[in-house]
């Protein structure tokens, strides 16, 4: 587990953009099962989360079609919530950071860590915008 003071700015970056931090399994379950579309960002302290994943997820929200619900769990901090979110992301193996889009409770789009590493925030945003166009 990471110290709270270390991760607060990383959580705040997403929260300030409209994401709701989920910290319990029940919160995750309720969020994903909501009608409409729900984006779940598995946040992380790693460089690719800071450099491209969080900025890309935030940049993807500057267009007309966006998910109904924006949520985040923090790997290494919100253990219960992260584990529950990852259950909904099966068959994809656990990775952080990662970004999943659900529609009416079903996983419809997934960006794993290997889709994030080495890519720019703009590329991540473009990938998500394409998913929003299709599913939102």
Secondary structure, 3 states (H helix, E strand, C coil): CCCHHHHHHHHHHHHCCCCEECCCHHHHHHHHCCCCEEEEEEECCCHHHHHHHHHHHHHCCCCCCCCCEEEEEECCCCHHHHHHHHHHCCCCCCCCCEEEEEECCEEEEEECHHHHCCCCHHHHHHHHHHHHHHHC
